């Protein structure tokens, strides 16, 4: 088995952790002056307080989602790569490129978003073992109730290990 990618859970979730810290710091920057700065106009204080509260709630939601994803535990699947896609999407005023692989284990389809360096090491029609944390959304279970294809596709989250294995 050849290891293509390896990351600790802390490294895998570091983006979510950093984003949550940024939300909390920005919310404090909005809320604290709104509470204690008596020289500013009331409208400005209310607007800062409201925006700070929105950021605080966003940070809390981010913590809940990240915690649920981490607590669900990691999952390992042996899959064969069907397609490699370099997807370009519009991000605000510029364009962003994402590197994805579509895989299957014969029963379900999985789509993994990868770093460009890792994506370049993946070969179509080769087999790999992916260890990842399944993505957890706040309303995911409720949104999937009417979806007849729910059992055919799984949403993947952060990846901790990719190993190349022989196809069965």
VEXRO-548415 format. One record per atom (N, C-alpha, C): atom name; residue number from 1; residue in one letter; x, z, y. Coordinates in nm, 4 decimals, always signed. Layout:
// residues N
(CA; NUM; A; (X; Z; Y))
...
This chain:
// residues 168
(N; 1; X; (+0.0838; +0.0000; -0.1184))
(CA; 1; X; (+0.0000; +0.0000; +0.0000))
(C; 1; X; (+0.0883; +0.0000; +0.1247))
(N; 2; X; (+0.0584; -0.0887; +0.2135))
(CA; 2; X; (+0.1326; -0.1049; +0.3374))
(C; 2; X; (+0.0492; -0.0476; +0.4518))
(N; 3; X; (+0.1031; +0.0496; +0.5254))
(CA; 3; X; (+0.0311; +0.1113; +0.6363))
(C; 3; X; (+0.0425; +0.0215; +0.7594))
(N; 4; X; (-0.0717; -0.0216; +0.8094))
(CA; 4; X; (-0.0790; -0.1093; +0.9264))
(C; 4; X; (-0.0914; -0.0260; +1.0541))
(N; 5; X; (-0.1676; +0.0824; +1.0469))
(CA; 5; X; (-0.1941; +0.1669; +1.1639))
(C; 5; X; (-0.2200; +0.3091; +1.1170))
(N; 6; X; (-0.1661; +0.4055; +1.1892))
(CA; 6; X; (-0.1887; +0.5457; +1.1582))
(C; 6; X; (-0.1958; +0.6252; +1.2879))
(N; 7; X; (-0.2934; +0.7152; +1.2971))
(CA; 7; X; (-0.3080; +0.8000; +1.4155))
(C; 7; X; (-0.3713; +0.9320; +1.3736))
(N; 8; X; (-0.3278; +1.0396; +1.4354))
(CA; 8; X; (-0.3893; +1.1699; +1.4102))
(C; 8; X; (-0.5270; +1.1717; +1.4771))
(N; 9; X; (-0.6158; +1.2616; +1.4333))
(CA; 9; X; (-0.7461; +1.2704; +1.5002))
(C; 9; X; (-0.7328; +1.3002; +1.6500))
(N; 10; X; (-0.6340; +1.3830; +1.6871))
(CA; 10; X; (-0.6145; +1.4129; +1.8289))
(C; 10; X; (-0.5804; +1.2863; +1.9074))
(N; 11; X; (-0.4914; +1.2050; +1.8528))
(CA; 11; X; (-0.4553; +1.0800; +1.9193))
(C; 11; X; (-0.5738; +0.9836; +1.9201))
(N; 12; X; (-0.6481; +0.9793; +1.8107))
(CA; 12; X; (-0.7611; +0.8876; +1.8012))
(C; 12; X; (-0.8701; +0.9223; +1.9033))
(N; 13; X; (-0.8925; +1.0507; +1.9282))
(CA; 13; X; (-0.9963; +1.0931; +2.0214))
(C; 13; X; (-0.9423; +1.1194; +2.1618))
(N; 14; X; (-0.8149; +1.0913; +2.1872))
(CA; 14; X; (-0.7547; +1.1243; +2.3169))
(C; 14; X; (-0.8237; +1.0527; +2.4327))
(N; 15; X; (-0.8684; +0.9313; +2.4135))
(CA; 15; X; (-0.9386; +0.8596; +2.5204))
(C; 15; X; (-1.0656; +0.9314; +2.5619))
(N; 16; X; (-1.1425; +0.9783; +2.4645))
(CA; 16; X; (-1.2656; +1.0523; +2.4947))
(C; 16; X; (-1.2341; +1.1850; +2.5622))
(N; 17; X; (-1.1292; +1.2512; +2.5175))
(CA; 17; X; (-1.0910; +1.3798; +2.5759))
(C; 17; X; (-1.0483; +1.3613; +2.7210))
(N; 18; X; (-0.9663; +1.2616; +2.7472))
(CA; 18; X; (-0.9194; +1.2366; +2.8841))
(C; 18; X; (-1.0361; +1.1981; +2.9749))
(N; 19; X; (-1.1258; +1.1139; +2.9260))
(CA; 19; X; (-1.2412; +1.0734; +3.0063))
(C; 19; X; (-1.3298; +1.1935; +3.0382))
(N; 20; X; (-1.3484; +1.2824; +2.9446))
(CA; 20; X; (-1.4291; +1.4016; +2.9676))
(C; 20; X; (-1.3650; +1.4907; +3.0735))
(N; 21; X; (-1.2346; +1.5090; +3.0668))
(CA; 21; X; (-1.1642; +1.5899; +3.1667))
(C; 21; X; (-1.1797; +1.5282; +3.3055))
(N; 22; X; (-1.1687; +1.3957; +3.3142))
(CA; 22; X; (-1.1852; +1.3271; +3.4430))
(C; 22; X; (-1.3264; +1.3496; +3.4978))
(N; 23; X; (-1.4286; +1.3385; +3.4113))
(CA; 23; X; (-1.5661; +1.3628; +3.4561))
(C; 23; X; (-1.5832; +1.5046; +3.5100))
(N; 24; X; (-1.5273; +1.6027; +3.4391))
(CA; 24; X; (-1.5423; +1.7407; +3.4835))
(C; 24; X; (-1.4686; +1.7661; +3.6154))
(N; 25; X; (-1.3494; +1.7118; +3.6313))
(CA; 25; X; (-1.2746; +1.7306; +3.7564))
(C; 25; X; (-1.3492; +1.6642; +3.8720))
(N; 26; X; (-1.3962; +1.5400; +3.8512))
(CA; 26; X; (-1.4694; +1.4715; +3.9582))
(C; 26; X; (-1.6003; +1.5429; +3.9922))
(N; 27; X; (-1.6648; +1.5996; +3.8916))
(CA; 27; X; (-1.7887; +1.6722; +3.9206))
(C; 27; X; (-1.7604; +1.7963; +4.0044))
(N; 28; X; (-1.6503; +1.8645; +3.9768))
(CA; 28; X; (-1.6143; +1.9809; +4.0585))
(C; 28; X; (-1.5802; +1.9393; +4.2013))
(N; 29; X; (-1.5156; +1.8231; +4.2165))
(CA; 29; X; (-1.4827; +1.7716; +4.3496))
(C; 29; X; (-1.6110; +1.7429; +4.4285))
(N; 30; X; (-1.7179; +1.7090; +4.3614))
(CA; 30; X; (-1.8444; +1.6842; +4.4296))
(C; 30; X; (-1.9281; +1.8090; +4.4501))
(N; 31; X; (-1.9305; +1.8967; +4.3490))
(CA; 31; X; (-2.0193; +2.0128; +4.3548))
(C; 31; X; (-1.9642; +2.1240; +4.4444))
(N; 32; X; (-1.8374; +2.1585; +4.4299))
(CA; 32; X; (-1.7821; +2.2719; +4.5051))
(C; 32; X; (-1.7891; +2.2530; +4.6567))
(N; 33; X; (-1.7478; +2.1386; +4.7107))
(CA; 33; X; (-1.7639; +2.1219; +4.8567))
(C; 33; X; (-1.9105; +2.1232; +4.8997))
(N; 34; X; (-1.9989; +2.0748; +4.8131))
(CA; 34; X; (-2.1411; +2.0757; +4.8480))
(C; 34; X; (-2.1936; +2.2184; +4.8594))
(N; 35; X; (-2.1389; +2.3090; +4.7804))
(CA; 35; X; (-2.1828; +2.4484; +4.7841))
(C; 35; X; (-2.1177; +2.5280; +4.8969))
(N; 36; X; (-1.9907; +2.4998; +4.9245))
(CA; 36; X; (-1.9160; +2.5868; +5.0148))
(C; 36; X; (-1.8812; +2.5268; +5.1505))
(N; 37; X; (-1.8937; +2.3974; +5.1694))
(CA; 37; X; (-1.8588; +2.3350; +5.2981))
(C; 37; X; (-1.9805; +2.3385; +5.3885))
(N; 38; X; (-1.9848; +2.4326; +5.4781))
(CA; 38; X; (-2.1011; +2.4502; +5.5671))
(C; 38; X; (-2.0944; +2.3615; +5.6912))
(N; 39; X; (-1.9802; +2.2993; +5.7183))
(CA; 39; X; (-1.9652; +2.2163; +5.8373))
(C; 39; X; (-2.0276; +2.0780; +5.8197))
(N; 40; X; (-2.0350; +2.0301; +5.6941))
(CA; 40; X; (-2.0892; +1.8970; +5.6696))
(C; 40; X; (-2.2412; +1.8958; +5.6886))
(N; 41; X; (-2.2943; +1.7762; +5.7112))
(CA; 41; X; (-2.4384; +1.7614; +5.7249))
(C; 41; X; (-2.5062; +1.7881; +5.5907))
(N; 42; X; (-2.6300; +1.8298; +5.5970))
(CA; 42; X; (-2.7053; +1.8661; +5.4770))
(C; 42; X; (-2.7199; +1.7460; +5.3837))
(N; 43; X; (-2.7463; +1.6291; +5.4375))
(CA; 43; X; (-2.7634; +1.5080; +5.3555))
(C; 43; X; (-2.6357; +1.4782; +5.2775))
(N; 44; X; (-2.5227; +1.4873; +5.3449))
(CA; 44; X; (-2.3940; +1.4600; +5.2790))
(C; 44; X; (-2.3679; +1.5625; +5.1688))
(N; 45; X; (-2.3986; +1.6896; +5.1954))
(CA; 45; X; (-2.3786; +1.7937; +5.0938))
(C; 45; X; (-2.4704; +1.7728; +4.9739))
(N; 46; X; (-2.5954; +1.7363; +5.0004))
(CA; 46; X; (-2.6887; +1.7103; +4.8907))
(C; 46; X; (-2.6449; +1.5903; +4.8069))
(N; 47; X; (-2.5986; +1.4851; +4.8736))
(CA; 47; X; (-2.5526; +1.3654; +4.8012))
(C; 47; X; (-2.4308; +1.3976; +4.7149))
(N; 48; X; (-2.3345; +1.4707; +4.7720))
(CA; 48; X; (-2.2165; +1.5108; +4.6937))
(C; 48; X; (-2.2559; +1.6005; +4.5770))
(N; 49; X; (-2.3445; +1.6930; +4.6026))
(CA; 49; X; (-2.3907; +1.7822; +4.4948))
(C; 49; X; (-2.4629; +1.7061; +4.3850))
(N; 50; X; (-2.5474; +1.6097; +4.4243))
(CA; 50; X; (-2.6202; +1.5292; +4.3260))
(C; 50; X; (-2.5246; +1.4451; +4.2423))
(N; 51; X; (-2.4313; +1.3765; +4.3088))
(CA; 51; X; (-2.3352; +1.2932; +4.2351))
(C; 51; X; (-2.2461; +1.3787; +4.1453))
(N; 52; X; (-2.2055; +1.4950; +4.1943))
(CA; 52; X; (-2.1258; +1.5860; +4.1117))
(C; 52; X; (-2.2025; +1.6323; +3.9895))
(N; 53; X; (-2.3318; +1.6586; +4.0068))
(CA; 53; X; (-2.4155; +1.7013; +3.8947))
(C; 53; X; (-2.4324; +1.5889; +3.7931))
(N; 54; X; (-2.4497; +1.4660; +3.8407))
(CA; 54; X; (-2.4595; +1.3511; +3.7496))
(C; 54; X; (-2.3306; +1.3371; +3.6679))
(N; 55; X; (-2.2156; +1.3507; +3.7335))
(CA; 55; X; (-2.0877; +1.3428; +3.6625))
(C; 55; X; (-2.0728; +1.4581; +3.5637))
(N; 56; X; (-2.1172; +1.5768; +3.6010))
(CA; 56; X; (-2.1109; +1.6917; +3.5112))
(C; 56; X; (-2.1970; +1.6679; +3.3872))
(N; 57; X; (-2.3179; +1.6173; +3.4074))
(CA; 57; X; (-2.4049; +1.5866; +3.2937))
(C; 57; X; (-2.3462; +1.4757; +3.2066))
(N; 58; X; (-2.2839; +1.3753; +3.2684))
(CA; 58; X; (-2.2177; +1.2692; +3.1913))
(C; 58; X; (-2.1042; +1.3261; +3.1069))
(N; 59; X; (-2.0280; +1.4170; +3.1645))
(CA; 59; X; (-1.9205; +1.4822; +3.0898))
(C; 59; X; (-1.9739; +1.5627; +2.9732))
(N; 60; X; (-2.0838; +1.6336; +2.9943))
(CA; 60; X; (-2.1440; +1.7133; +2.8864))
(C; 60; X; (-2.1939; +1.6224; +2.7750))
(N; 61; X; (-2.2584; +1.5121; +2.8118))
(CA; 61; X; (-2.3050; +1.4164; +2.7106))
(C; 61; X; (-2.1860; +1.3585; +2.6340))
(N; 62; X; (-2.0770; +1.3274; +2.7050))
(CA; 62; X; (-1.9557; +1.2780; +2.6391))
(C; 62; X; (-1.8994; +1.3790; +2.5396))
(N; 63; X; (-1.9003; +1.5072; +2.5768))
(CA; 63; X; (-1.8523; +1.6120; +2.4872))
(C; 63; X; (-1.9392; +1.6193; +2.3626))
(N; 64; X; (-2.0707; +1.6131; +2.3806))
(CA; 64; X; (-2.1635; +1.6217; +2.2663))
(C; 64; X; (-2.1423; +1.5038; +2.1717))
(N; 65; X; (-2.1316; +1.3834; +2.2263))
(CA; 65; X; (-2.1134; +1.2644; +2.1421))
(C; 65; X; (-1.9803; +1.2712; +2.0677))
(N; 66; X; (-1.8731; +1.3065; +2.1382))
(CA; 66; X; (-1.7414; +1.3154; +2.0750))
(C; 66; X; (-1.7396; +1.4243; +1.9678))
(N; 67; X; (-1.8010; +1.5370; +1.9953))
(CA; 67; X; (-1.8061; +1.6469; +1.8983))
(C; 67; X; (-1.8840; +1.6056; +1.7736))
(N; 68; X; (-1.9984; +1.5395; +1.7931))
(CA; 68; X; (-2.0778; +1.4935; +1.6779))
(C; 68; X; (-1.9996; +1.3928; +1.5938))
(N; 69; X; (-1.9282; +1.3035; +1.6607))
(CA; 69; X; (-1.8496; +1.2027; +1.5893))
(C; 69; X; (-1.7381; +1.2690; +1.5093))
(N; 70; X; (-1.6693; +1.3663; +1.5702))
(CA; 70; X; (-1.5609; +1.4361; +1.5016))
(C; 70; X; (-1.6148; +1.5207; +1.3863))
(N; 71; X; (-1.7257; +1.5894; +1.4070))
(CA; 71; X; (-1.7826; +1.6771; +1.3042))
(C; 71; X; (-1.8409; +1.5995; +1.1866))
(N; 72; X; (-1.8771; +1.4740; +1.2076))
(CA; 72; X; (-1.9327; +1.3954; +1.0967))
(C; 72; X; (-1.8266; +1.3681; +0.9905))
(N; 73; X; (-1.7000; +1.3866; +1.0277))
(CA; 73; X; (-1.5914; +1.3657; +0.9324))
(C; 73; X; (-1.5514; +1.2198; +0.9238))
(N; 74; X; (-1.4311; +1.2001; +0.8714))
(CA; 74; X; (-1.3846; +1.0622; +0.8580))
(C; 74; X; (-1.4366; +1.0013; +0.7291))
(N; 75; X; (-1.4295; +0.8714; +0.7235))
(CA; 75; X; (-1.4812; +0.7948; +0.6105))
(C; 75; X; (-1.3794; +0.6861; +0.5780))
(N; 76; X; (-1.3575; +0.6606; +0.4517))
(CA; 76; X; (-1.2646; +0.5558; +0.4099))
(C; 76; X; (-1.3413; +0.4493; +0.3324))
(N; 77; X; (-1.3210; +0.3231; +0.3721))
(CA; 77; X; (-1.3837; +0.2115; +0.3023))
(C; 77; X; (-1.2785; +0.1074; +0.2674))
(N; 78; X; (-1.2943; +0.0469; +0.1513))
(CA; 78; X; (-1.2100; -0.0659; +0.1107))
(C; 78; X; (-1.2877; -0.1931; +0.1402))
(N; 79; X; (-1.2307; -0.2767; +0.2253))
(CA; 79; X; (-1.3031; -0.3944; +0.2726))
(C; 79; X; (-1.2147; -0.5180; +0.2698))
(N; 80; X; (-1.2814; -0.6325; +0.2733))
(CA; 80; X; (-1.2118; -0.7600; +0.2863))
(C; 80; X; (-1.2433; -0.8158; +0.4246))
(N; 81; X; (-1.1420; -0.8656; +0.4924))
(CA; 81; X; (-1.1594; -0.9195; +0.6270))
(C; 81; X; (-1.2207; -1.0589; +0.6167))
(N; 82; X; (-1.3337; -1.0781; +0.6854))
(CA; 82; X; (-1.4015; -1.2065; +0.6867))
(C; 82; X; (-1.3613; -1.2897; +0.8088))
(N; 83; X; (-1.3502; -1.2230; +0.9246))
(CA; 83; X; (-1.3198; -1.2930; +1.0493))
(C; 83; X; (-1.2364; -1.2048; +1.1408))
(N; 84; X; (-1.1514; -1.2705; +1.2187))
(CA; 84; X; (-1.0816; -1.2050; +1.3296))
(C; 84; X; (-1.1331; -1.2698; +1.4569))
(N; 85; X; (-1.1788; -1.1888; +1.5498))
(CA; 85; X; (-1.2345; -1.2426; +1.6736))
(C; 85; X; (-1.1605; -1.1869; +1.7941))
(N; 86; X; (-1.1259; -1.2750; +1.8847))
(CA; 86; X; (-1.0727; -1.2378; +2.0150))
(C; 86; X; (-1.1865; -1.2636; +2.1126))
(N; 87; X; (-1.2517; -1.1565; +2.1562))
(CA; 87; X; (-1.3721; -1.1671; +2.2365))
(C; 87; X; (-1.3393; -1.1367; +2.3819))
(N; 88; X; (-1.3787; -1.2276; +2.4711))
(CA; 88; X; (-1.3591; -1.2064; +2.6140))
(C; 88; X; (-1.4955; -1.1859; +2.6787))
(N; 89; X; (-1.5078; -1.0725; +2.7479))
(CA; 89; X; (-1.6328; -1.0378; +2.8147))
(C; 89; X; (-1.6050; -1.0094; +2.9616))
(N; 90; X; (-1.7073; -1.0269; +3.0416))
(CA; 90; X; (-1.6928; -0.9980; +3.1840))
(C; 90; X; (-1.7027; -0.8468; +3.2040))
(N; 91; X; (-1.6017; -0.7921; +3.2708))
(CA; 91; X; (-1.5965; -0.6497; +3.3038))
(C; 91; X; (-1.5953; -0.6393; +3.4557))
(N; 92; X; (-1.7094; -0.6107; +3.5138))
(CA; 92; X; (-1.7226; -0.6057; +3.6602))
(C; 92; X; (-1.6808; -0.7398; +3.7203))
(N; 93; X; (-1.5723; -0.7424; +3.7949))
(CA; 93; X; (-1.5284; -0.8650; +3.8615))
(C; 93; X; (-1.4236; -0.9423; +3.7809))
(N; 94; X; (-1.3713; -0.8846; +3.6744))
(CA; 94; X; (-1.2676; -0.9507; +3.5952))
(C; 94; X; (-1.3164; -0.9691; +3.4514))
(N; 95; X; (-1.2277; -1.0156; +3.3672))
(CA; 95; X; (-1.2613; -1.0362; +3.2270))
(C; 95; X; (-1.1744; -0.9462; +3.1398))
(N; 96; X; (-1.2336; -0.8933; +3.0328))
(CA; 96; X; (-1.1625; -0.8057; +2.9389))
(C; 96; X; (-1.1605; -0.8735; +2.8022))
(N; 97; X; (-1.0513; -0.8567; +2.7315))
(CA; 97; X; (-1.0384; -0.9142; +2.5981))
(C; 97; X; (-1.0387; -0.8023; +2.4950))
(N; 98; X; (-1.1206; -0.8183; +2.3922))
(CA; 98; X; (-1.1316; -0.7224; +2.2836))
(C; 98; X; (-1.0903; -0.7922; +2.1545))
(N; 99; X; (-1.0282; -0.7169; +2.0663))
(CA; 99; X; (-0.9810; -0.7717; +1.9395))
(C; 99; X; (-1.0575; -0.7022; +1.8281))
(N; 100; X; (-1.1329; -0.7812; +1.7528))
(CA; 100; X; (-1.2213; -0.7265; +1.6509))
(C; 100; X; (-1.2020; -0.7978; +1.5181))
(N; 101; X; (-1.2277; -0.7252; +1.4098))
(CA; 101; X; (-1.2306; -0.7856; +1.2771))
(C; 101; X; (-1.3654; -0.7528; +1.2132))
(N; 102; X; (-1.4243; -0.8532; +1.1510))
(CA; 102; X; (-1.5477; -0.8336; +1.0765))
(C; 102; X; (-1.5113; -0.8265; +0.9296))
(N; 103; X; (-1.5579; -0.7221; +0.8635))
(CA; 103; X; (-1.5207; -0.6975; +0.7248))
(C; 103; X; (-1.6449; -0.6671; +0.6412))
(N; 104; X; (-1.6260; -0.6676; +0.5101))
(CA; 104; X; (-1.7337; -0.6291; +0.4202))
(C; 104; X; (-1.6757; -0.5628; +0.2958))
(N; 105; X; (-1.7547; -0.4728; +0.2387))
(CA; 105; X; (-1.7180; -0.4122; +0.1114))
(C; 105; X; (-1.8030; -0.4714; -0.0015))
(N; 106; X; (-1.8759; -0.5767; +0.0292))
(CA; 106; X; (-1.9628; -0.6422; -0.0681))
(C; 106; X; (-2.1077; -0.5992; -0.0529))
(N; 107; X; (-2.1321; -0.4850; +0.0106))
(CA; 107; X; (-2.2685; -0.4366; +0.0310))
(C; 107; X; (-2.3032; -0.4231; +0.1790))
(N; 108; X; (-2.2068; -0.3791; +0.2592))
(CA; 108; X; (-2.2265; -0.3586; +0.4017))
(C; 108; X; (-2.1227; -0.4368; +0.4800))
(N; 109; X; (-2.1552; -0.4630; +0.6060))
(CA; 109; X; (-2.0614; -0.5249; +0.6980))
(C; 109; X; (-2.0116; -0.4185; +0.7962))
(N; 110; X; (-1.8851; -0.4276; +0.8309))
(CA; 110; X; (-1.8226; -0.3354; +0.9251))
(C; 110; X; (-1.7493; -0.4185; +1.0296))
(N; 111; X; (-1.7593; -0.3787; +1.1555))
(CA; 111; X; (-1.6851; -0.4444; +1.2629))
(C; 111; X; (-1.5978; -0.3391; +1.3271))
(N; 112; X; (-1.4664; -0.3658; +1.3232))
(CA; 112; X; (-1.3683; -0.2722; +1.3772))
(C; 112; X; (-1.3048; -0.3308; +1.5025))
(N; 113; X; (-1.3024; -0.2528; +1.6088))
(CA; 113; X; (-1.2316; -0.2903; +1.7304))
(C; 113; X; (-1.0884; -0.2387; +1.7214))
(N; 114; X; (-0.9919; -0.3265; +1.7418))
(CA; 114; X; (-0.8515; -0.2914; +1.7212))
(C; 114; X; (-0.7678; -0.3185; +1.8456))
(N; 115; X; (-0.6524; -0.2546; +1.8495))
(CA; 115; X; (-0.5499; -0.2848; +1.9484))
(C; 115; X; (-0.4916; -0.4224; +1.9141))
(N; 116; X; (-0.4426; -0.4946; +2.0141))
(CA; 116; X; (-0.3924; -0.6301; +1.9906))
(C; 116; X; (-0.2796; -0.6324; +1.8880))
(N; 117; X; (-0.1863; -0.5362; +1.8954))
(CA; 117; X; (-0.0734; -0.5343; +1.8014))
(C; 117; X; (-0.1206; -0.5135; +1.6579))
(N; 118; X; (-0.2192; -0.4265; +1.6393))
(CA; 118; X; (-0.2744; -0.4029; +1.5057))
(C; 118; X; (-0.3524; -0.5257; +1.4608))
(N; 119; X; (-0.4314; -0.5828; +1.5506))
(CA; 119; X; (-0.5130; -0.6998; +1.5191))
(C; 119; X; (-0.4265; -0.8162; +1.4704))
(N; 120; X; (-0.3085; -0.8327; +1.5299))
(CA; 120; X; (-0.2189; -0.9419; +1.4909))
(C; 120; X; (-0.1649; -0.9234; +1.3491))
(N; 121; X; (-0.1593; -0.8001; +1.2999))
(CA; 121; X; (-0.1074; -0.7727; +1.1654))
(C; 121; X; (-0.2124; -0.7933; +1.0570))
(N; 122; X; (-0.3379; -0.8057; +1.0948))
(CA; 122; X; (-0.4482; -0.8210; +1.0000))
(C; 122; X; (-0.4631; -0.9681; +0.9641))
(N; 123; X; (-0.4812; -0.9956; +0.8353))
(CA; 123; X; (-0.4985; -1.1325; +0.7865))
(C; 123; X; (-0.6396; -1.1518; +0.7314))
(N; 124; X; (-0.6992; -1.2666; +0.7614))
(CA; 124; X; (-0.8301; -1.3019; +0.7075))
(C; 124; X; (-0.8176; -1.3201; +0.5569))
(N; 125; X; (-0.9201; -1.2793; +0.4841))
(CA; 125; X; (-0.9305; -1.2849; +0.3381))
(C; 125; X; (-0.8395; -1.1848; +0.2679))
(N; 126; X; (-0.7725; -1.0968; +0.3411))
(CA; 126; X; (-0.6942; -0.9886; +0.2812))
(C; 126; X; (-0.7802; -0.8632; +0.2758))
(N; 127; X; (-0.7385; -0.7675; +0.1944))
(CA; 127; X; (-0.8147; -0.6443; +0.1775))
(C; 127; X; (-0.7405; -0.5255; +0.2370))
(N; 128; X; (-0.8177; -0.4351; +0.2951))
(CA; 128; X; (-0.7627; -0.3188; +0.3632))
(C; 128; X; (-0.8498; -0.1973; +0.3369))
(N; 129; X; (-0.7891; -0.0803; +0.3500))
(CA; 129; X; (-0.8639; +0.0447; +0.3516))
(C; 129; X; (-0.8619; +0.0960; +0.4946))
(N; 130; X; (-0.9794; +0.1111; +0.5523))
(CA; 130; X; (-0.9936; +0.1647; +0.6873))
(C; 130; X; (-1.0439; +0.3086; +0.6761))
(N; 131; X; (-0.9765; +0.4005; +0.7424))
(CA; 131; X; (-1.0243; +0.5372; +0.7554))
(C; 131; X; (-1.0639; +0.5548; +0.9010))
(N; 132; X; (-1.1890; +0.5897; +0.9230))
(CA; 132; X; (-1.2430; +0.5957; +1.0586))
(C; 132; X; (-1.3499; +0.7037; +1.0678))
(N; 133; X; (-1.3847; +0.7376; +1.1895))
(CA; 133; X; (-1.4967; +0.8274; +1.2160))
(C; 133; X; (-1.6159; +0.7403; +1.2538))
(N; 134; X; (-1.7264; +0.7480; +1.1783))
(CA; 134; X; (-1.8437; +0.6678; +1.2139))
(C; 134; X; (-1.8937; +0.7043; +1.3534))
(N; 135; X; (-1.9310; +0.6036; +1.4312))
(CA; 135; X; (-1.9807; +0.6267; +1.5671))
(C; 135; X; (-2.1137; +0.7013; +1.5608))
(N; 136; X; (-2.1280; +0.7950; +1.6497))
(CA; 136; X; (-2.2505; +0.8746; +1.6581))
(C; 136; X; (-2.3051; +0.8630; +1.8004))
(N; 137; X; (-2.4261; +0.8147; +1.8144))
(CA; 137; X; (-2.4875; +0.8108; +1.9471))
(C; 137; X; (-2.5912; +0.9222; +1.9551))
(N; 138; X; (-2.6340; +0.9529; +2.0754))
(CA; 138; X; (-2.7320; +1.0605; +2.0925))
(C; 138; X; (-2.8644; +1.0286; +2.0248))
(N; 139; X; (-2.9101; +0.9067; +2.0363))
(CA; 139; X; (-3.0403; +0.8683; +1.9822))
(C; 139; X; (-3.0290; +0.7704; +1.8668))
(N; 140; X; (-2.9132; +0.7631; +1.8024))
(CA; 140; X; (-2.8888; +0.6639; +1.6991))
(C; 140; X; (-2.9870; +0.6654; +1.5850))
(N; 141; X; (-3.0221; +0.7839; +1.5359))
(CA; 141; X; (-3.1146; +0.7930; +1.4227))
(C; 141; X; (-3.2537; +0.7435; +1.4617))
(N; 142; X; (-3.2960; +0.7752; +1.5835))
(CA; 142; X; (-3.4288; +0.7343; +1.6281))
(C; 142; X; (-3.4356; +0.5855; +1.6592))
(N; 143; X; (-3.3255; +0.5306; +1.7082))
(CA; 143; X; (-3.3235; +0.3884; +1.7419))
(C; 143; X; (-3.3200; +0.3004; +1.6179))
(N; 144; X; (-3.2726; +0.3528; +1.5051))
(CA; 144; X; (-3.2595; +0.2739; +1.3828))
(C; 144; X; (-3.3850; +0.2769; +1.2959))
(N; 145; X; (-3.4863; +0.3557; +1.3312))
(CA; 145; X; (-3.6037; +0.3713; +1.2460))
(C; 145; X; (-3.6726; +0.2387; +1.2137))
(N; 146; X; (-3.6863; +0.1489; +1.3091))
(CA; 146; X; (-3.7551; +0.0223; +1.2864))
(C; 146; X; (-3.6626; -0.0918; +1.2472))
(N; 147; X; (-3.5341; -0.0653; +1.2293))
(CA; 147; X; (-3.4370; -0.1709; +1.2013))
(C; 147; X; (-3.4287; -0.1957; +1.0509))
(N; 148; X; (-3.4723; -0.3117; +1.0064))
(CA; 148; X; (-3.4715; -0.3437; +0.8638))
(C; 148; X; (-3.3314; -0.3742; +0.8109))
(N; 149; X; (-3.2357; -0.4005; +0.9000))
(CA; 149; X; (-3.0994; -0.4334; +0.8592))
(C; 149; X; (-3.0046; -0.3140; +0.8697))
(N; 150; X; (-3.0592; -0.1949; +0.8871))
(CA; 150; X; (-2.9786; -0.0741; +0.9079))
(C; 150; X; (-2.8802; -0.0503; +0.7937))
(N; 151; X; (-2.9213; -0.0768; +0.6705))
(CA; 151; X; (-2.8354; -0.0528; +0.5544))
(C; 151; X; (-2.7318; -0.1618; +0.5324))
(N; 152; X; (-2.7350; -0.2680; +0.6107))
(CA; 152; X; (-2.6423; -0.3794; +0.5912))
(C; 152; X; (-2.5221; -0.3757; +0.6841))
(N; 153; X; (-2.5279; -0.2958; +0.7894))
(CA; 153; X; (-2.4202; -0.2939; +0.8883))
(C; 153; X; (-2.3956; -0.1503; +0.9315))
(N; 154; X; (-2.2694; -0.1112; +0.9427))
(CA; 154; X; (-2.2369; +0.0237; +0.9889))
(C; 154; X; (-2.1529; +0.0158; +1.1150))
(N; 155; X; (-2.1910; +0.0971; +1.2118))
(CA; 155; X; (-2.1170; +0.1043; +1.3365))
(C; 155; X; (-1.9956; +0.1935; +1.3162))
(N; 156; X; (-1.8797; +0.1444; +1.3527))
(CA; 156; X; (-1.7566; +0.2201; +1.3314))
(C; 156; X; (-1.7099; +0.2805; +1.4626))
(N; 157; X; (-1.6395; +0.3922; +1.4506))
(CA; 157; X; (-1.5859; +0.4598; +1.5680))
(C; 157; X; (-1.4352; +0.4496; +1.5711))
(N; 158; X; (-1.3701; +0.5605; +1.6032))
(CA; 158; X; (-1.2251; +0.5595; +1.6145))
(C; 158; X; (-1.1599; +0.5505; +1.4766))
(N; 159; X; (-1.0497; +0.4772; +1.4705))
(CA; 159; X; (-0.9794; +0.4510; +1.3447))
(C; 159; X; (-0.8544; +0.5377; +1.3391))
(N; 160; X; (-0.8341; +0.6035; +1.2241))
(CA; 160; X; (-0.7152; +0.6864; +1.2080))
(C; 160; X; (-0.6131; +0.6259; +1.1122))
(N; 161; X; (-0.6560; +0.5370; +1.0216))
(CA; 161; X; (-0.5623; +0.4816; +0.9257))
(C; 161; X; (-0.6097; +0.3444; +0.8768))
(N; 162; X; (-0.5167; +0.2493; +0.8721))
(CA; 162; X; (-0.5440; +0.1187; +0.8116))
(C; 162; X; (-0.4300; +0.0903; +0.7139))
(N; 163; X; (-0.4661; +0.0677; +0.5877))
(CA; 163; X; (-0.3683; +0.0359; +0.4848))
(C; 163; X; (-0.4064; -0.0959; +0.4194))
(N; 164; X; (-0.3065; -0.1797; +0.3938))
(CA; 164; X; (-0.3343; -0.3026; +0.3223))
(C; 164; X; (-0.3332; -0.2713; +0.1727))
(N; 165; X; (-0.4356; -0.3175; +0.1033))
(CA; 165; X; (-0.4506; -0.2939; -0.0410))
(C; 165; X; (-0.4787; -0.4260; -0.1104))
(N; 166; X; (-0.4672; -0.4264; -0.2401))
(CA; 166; X; (-0.5011; -0.5461; -0.3168))
(C; 166; X; (-0.6498; -0.5624; -0.3307))
(N; 167; X; (-0.6975; -0.6857; -0.3307))
(CA; 167; X; (-0.8412; -0.7117; -0.3460))
(C; 167; X; (-0.8797; -0.6930; -0.4917))
(N; 168; X; (-0.9995; -0.6442; -0.5097))
(CA; 168; X; (-1.0504; -0.6210; -0.6462))
(C; 168; X; (-1.1314; -0.7386; -0.6950))
